[in-house]
Amino acid sequence: MQGIQKLIIDGTQVTNQPDIANALNTYFSSSNNYESNSDKPGNVEYDNLPTYSNLKQGKGTPAPPLVFKSFSTKEITRIIKSLKTKNSSGYDEINTKLVKISVNYICSPITRICNKTISTGIFPE
């Protein structure tokens, strides 16, 4: 699945994926975009969507903070062992059979990568 390929912001076309993500983040995190007379961003009707209605009702009430817990090596090992054993591989050319065989050697590095991803919000390529 591909993301947005281009975005036009104030008449300027943006095609760089990180810039598109930052622009959308800035737009949707800005309370100014939701405080217009219509209480909706742009001219899109959101009232019919249950999620928007729920958010609108809770306006002014702070949302509880998101808390992400760290993964343990035990959890990562369990997840790896639960994978279906196949000889076929994905785009990385690593099959699950090899991953399961090497679980004792790769579990710690994978756990570190997963925890670093959660703590920083940066996902490796």
N, C-alpha and C positions, 0 to 999 in steps of 0.2 A: 504494500500500500504506500503510495506516495503522498507527500504533504502538499501544501499550497506551493505552486510553482512561481507565482508572482502576486504581488499585492500592490495596490495603488493607494498611497497615503498622501493626502493633500496635493494630489496631482503628480506625485513622484512615484515612478514604478520601482518597486523593490523586488529583487529576485534572489538575493543571498539568503539561504535558509536561516542562519542565526539572526540576521536583521529582521526577517519576517517574524520569527518567534519573539524577538524583543519588542517589535512594534505591536504585535497582538497582546503581549503581556502588558505593555504600557497602557494600551487602550483599555483593556478589560480590568486592569487593577486601578485605574483612575476613577475615583468616585464622581468626577465631573461628567463623565460619559453617561452616568445613570441618573444624574440629578437634573435633567432637562425638564421642560414643562410636561412632556409626555411620560417621564419617568422610565424611558426605554432608550437604549442606544439606537441611533439612526431612526429610520422609519419602519422598522420591523415590528410586527405585532407579536408580542410574547405572552400576552394575557391568556391565550388558549393552552399554553404549555403548563402542565402541572408543576414542573420544577420551578419555573419562574414564579408561579403563583405562590408556591411555598416559600421561596426566597423573599418575595414581596411582603408576605405576612410577617416574616421574622425581621423585617427591616428595623435597624436600630439595636437589635439583639446581637451581641457578638457571637460568632461561631466558636465552638470549642476548638482549641488548637489541635492540629494534626500531630500525632506522635508516632514515629516510626521506630520500631525496635530493631535491634541488630540481629543478624542471622548468627547461628552457632554452626560450628563445623558438623555437629551431629545432624542439624536440620538439612544442611547442604548435602551431606552424605545420603540421608534418607531420600531426598528429592532425586538425586542422581540414580540411586538404586531402584527407584520407582519408574524410571524411564523404560519404555519398551526397547528391548534389545533388537537392533536392526543393523544390517550391514550397509544400508544406504546412508549417504551423508548429505548434509546441506551445503550451502554455498561455501562454508569454511572447510569442507572436505574432511570433516571429523565425524565418524559415525558413533552412535551411542554405545556400541559394543566396546570400542576403544575407551570411551569416557568411563564406562562402568568398570573396565579392567584396571584403569589407572586411578580410580577414585581415591585411594589412600595417598597418592602423590599429588593430586591436583586439588584436593578438598580445601586445604588451607589457603592457597592462592585465590581460588574461586570465592571463598568466604570473604577474604579481604577485599576483593574487587566488588562484591555485592554490598558489603558494608560501607565501603568508600563511596559507592554510587548513591546509596541512600543518604549518607551524611552530607555529601556535597551537592547532590542533585545533578551531577555531571555523569552522563552515560558514555561508556567507552564505545568506540566505533567497531 
